[in-house]
Amino acid sequence: MNNFLQKLLRLKTPVKVAATLGVMIAIAGAYGGLFYLDLEDQIKGARARGAQLQAEKATYEARKREYQAYRTELTQLQQEQRDLLKALPKKAEIPTFLSNLQEQAELSGLEIISLRIDAENPMELYIRIPVRIEVRGTYHSITKFFKNLSELPRIVNVESLSLGVERAVAGTSPRLRAKFVAATFRYRDAGGGA
């Protein structure tokens, strides 16, 4: 090794500079070949992986939007089902219905004379529950009662209405007596049992 260094020292300066530059170029070439090209391959791989991840992200975001739309639709359908079950409940809920009738009669200023629940009538998709009612009051209180019934969340049909005038007691306005059937309904299960 000493011999080699001594030979180098004896060379002329331009040759020394050229040899030094040659060695530096060889080192730079080896560095570029070993590290830079490897890093370039890694960068290309990372870019390809990034593009793949972006595509996956776009797919997941589209699926998320679809999921949110389905979820919103499901929530709306569940709300509609709850609203429908208020109008056409699965159970008869007669005590609640009778309570609603009495409440509406009191709010309208009517006196309930009689109230009788008749037998249920099964239909194809629902079961009809007739309630025979007889009330006493003024014409306006009867019409107000019917209006209030129409605003109940549950379906109620007023059928077979008959009105009669009661004798007026001295000093009072004549009162009407109304007999009718307030038919409500409940959902009939697929099994068909009442």
C-alpha positions as CSV (number, residue, x, y, z in Angstrom):
1,M,0.0,0.0,0.0
2,N,2.9,2.4,0.7
3,N,4.3,1.7,-2.7
4,F,1.0,2.7,-4.3
5,L,0.8,6.0,-2.3
6,Q,4.3,6.9,-3.2
7,K,3.6,6.3,-6.9
8,L,0.5,8.5,-6.5
9,L,2.5,11.3,-4.9
10,R,5.0,11.3,-7.7
11,L,2.4,11.9,-10.3
12,K,1.8,15.3,-11.7
13,T,-1.0,17.5,-10.3
14,P,-3.4,17.2,-13.3
15,V,-3.1,13.4,-13.2
16,K,-3.8,13.5,-9.4
17,V,-6.8,15.7,-10.0
18,A,-8.1,13.4,-12.7
19,A,-7.5,10.3,-10.6
20,T,-9.3,11.9,-7.7
21,L,-12.2,12.9,-9.9
22,G,-12.3,9.4,-11.3
23,V,-12.5,7.9,-7.8
24,M,-15.2,10.4,-6.8
25,I,-17.2,9.6,-10.0
26,A,-16.9,5.9,-9.2
27,I,-18.0,6.4,-5.6
28,A,-20.9,8.6,-6.8
29,G,-21.9,5.9,-9.4
30,A,-21.7,3.2,-6.8
31,Y,-23.8,5.3,-4.4
32,G,-26.4,6.1,-7.1
33,G,-26.5,2.5,-8.2
34,L,-26.8,1.1,-4.7
35,F,-29.0,3.7,-3.0
36,Y,-30.6,6.1,-5.4
37,L,-32.0,3.5,-7.8
38,D,-33.3,1.5,-4.8
39,L,-34.9,4.6,-3.4
40,E,-36.4,5.4,-6.7
41,D,-38.0,1.9,-6.8
42,Q,-39.3,2.4,-3.3
43,I,-40.7,5.8,-4.3
44,K,-42.5,4.3,-7.3
45,G,-43.8,1.5,-5.1
46,A,-45.0,4.0,-2.5
47,R,-46.7,6.1,-5.2
48,A,-48.4,3.0,-6.6
49,R,-49.5,2.0,-3.1
50,G,-50.7,5.5,-2.4
51,A,-52.8,5.4,-5.6
52,Q,-54.2,2.1,-4.6
53,L,-55.1,3.4,-1.1
54,Q,-56.7,6.5,-2.7
55,A,-58.9,4.2,-4.9
56,E,-59.8,2.1,-1.8
57,K,-60.6,5.3,0.1
58,A,-62.9,6.4,-2.7
59,T,-64.6,3.0,-2.7
60,Y,-65.1,3.1,1.1
61,E,-66.4,6.7,0.9
62,A,-68.9,5.7,-1.8
63,R,-69.9,2.7,0.3
64,K,-70.2,5.0,3.4
65,R,-72.5,7.3,1.4
66,E,-74.6,4.3,0.4
67,Y,-74.7,3.1,3.9
68,Q,-75.8,6.5,5.2
69,A,-78.5,6.7,2.5
70,Y,-79.8,3.2,3.5
71,R,-79.7,4.1,7.1
72,T,-81.6,7.3,6.5
73,E,-84.2,5.4,4.5
74,L,-84.4,2.7,7.2
75,T,-85.0,5.4,9.8
76,Q,-87.7,7.0,7.7
77,L,-89.3,3.6,7.1
78,Q,-89.2,2.9,10.9
79,Q,-90.9,6.2,11.6
80,E,-93.5,5.5,9.0
81,Q,-94.1,2.1,10.5
82,R,-94.5,3.7,14.0
83,D,-97.0,6.2,12.5
84,L,-98.9,3.4,10.8
85,L,-99.0,1.4,14.0
86,K,-100.5,4.4,15.7
87,A,-103.2,4.5,13.1
88,L,-103.6,0.7,12.8
89,P,-102.1,-0.9,16.0
90,K,-101.3,-4.6,16.3
91,K,-103.2,-4.9,19.5
92,A,-106.8,-3.8,20.1
93,E,-105.8,-1.4,22.9
94,I,-109.5,-0.9,23.7
95,P,-109.0,0.7,27.1
96,T,-106.9,3.4,25.4
97,F,-109.4,3.9,22.7
98,L,-112.3,4.2,25.1
99,S,-110.3,6.6,27.2
100,N,-109.7,8.7,24.0
101,L,-113.4,8.6,23.2
102,Q,-114.4,9.8,26.7
103,E,-111.7,12.5,26.7
104,Q,-112.9,13.8,23.3
105,A,-116.6,13.7,24.6
106,E,-115.6,15.7,27.7
107,L,-113.6,18.2,25.6
108,S,-116.6,18.6,23.3
109,G,-119.1,19.1,26.1
110,L,-121.0,15.8,25.4
111,E,-122.5,13.4,27.9
112,I,-121.9,9.7,27.1
113,I,-125.2,7.8,27.8
114,S,-124.1,4.4,26.8
115,L,-121.0,2.7,25.4
116,R,-120.8,-0.9,24.2
117,I,-118.0,-2.8,22.5
118,D,-119.4,-5.3,19.8
119,A,-117.6,-8.4,18.5
120,E,-114.6,-7.9,16.3
121,N,-115.0,-8.4,12.6
122,P,-111.9,-10.0,10.9
123,M,-111.2,-8.7,7.4
124,E,-108.4,-9.7,5.1
125,L,-105.7,-7.3,6.4
126,Y,-107.3,-5.8,9.5
127,I,-109.8,-6.5,12.2
128,R,-112.7,-4.1,12.7
129,I,-113.7,-3.3,16.3
130,P,-117.1,-1.6,16.5
131,V,-118.0,0.4,19.6
132,R,-121.7,1.5,19.9
133,I,-122.0,4.9,21.5
134,E,-124.9,7.1,22.5
135,V,-124.2,10.7,23.5
136,R,-126.3,13.7,24.5
137,G,-125.4,17.4,23.7
138,T,-125.8,20.3,21.4
139,Y,-125.4,20.1,17.7
140,H,-122.1,22.0,17.9
141,S,-120.7,19.8,20.6
142,I,-121.5,16.7,18.6
143,T,-119.9,18.1,15.4
144,K,-116.9,19.2,17.5
145,F,-116.7,15.6,18.9
146,F,-116.6,14.2,15.4
147,K,-114.0,16.6,14.3
148,N,-111.8,15.7,17.4
149,L,-112.3,12.0,16.5
150,S,-111.0,12.7,13.0
151,E,-107.8,14.1,14.5
152,L,-107.0,11.1,16.6
153,P,-103.8,9.3,15.4
154,R,-105.8,6.0,15.3
155,I,-108.2,5.3,12.5
156,V,-111.8,5.8,13.6
157,N,-114.9,5.6,11.3
158,V,-118.2,6.9,12.4
159,E,-121.0,4.8,11.0
160,S,-124.8,4.4,11.4
161,L,-125.3,7.9,12.8
162,S,-128.8,8.7,13.9
163,L,-129.8,12.0,15.6
164,G,-132.8,12.7,17.7
165,V,-134.1,15.7,19.6
166,E,-134.8,15.5,23.3
167,R,-137.5,17.5,24.9
168,A,-136.3,20.8,26.0
169,V,-136.5,21.6,29.7
170,A,-138.0,25.0,30.3
171,G,-135.3,27.7,29.9
172,T,-132.7,25.5,28.1
173,S,-131.9,24.9,24.5
174,P,-133.0,21.6,23.0
175,R,-130.4,18.9,23.1
176,L,-129.7,16.2,20.6
177,R,-129.2,12.5,21.2
178,A,-126.8,10.9,18.8
179,K,-126.4,7.1,18.3
180,F,-123.6,5.8,16.2
181,V,-120.9,3.2,15.8
182,A,-117.3,4.3,16.2
183,A,-115.4,1.6,14.4
184,T,-111.7,1.4,14.9
185,F,-109.3,-1.1,13.5
186,R,-106.2,-3.2,14.4
187,Y,-103.7,-4.9,12.2
188,R,-104.3,-8.5,11.5
189,D,-101.2,-10.7,11.7
190,A,-100.2,-12.8,8.8
191,G,-101.3,-15.8,10.9
192,G,-104.8,-14.5,10.5
193,G,-105.8,-15.1,14.1
194,A,-108.1,-12.6,15.7
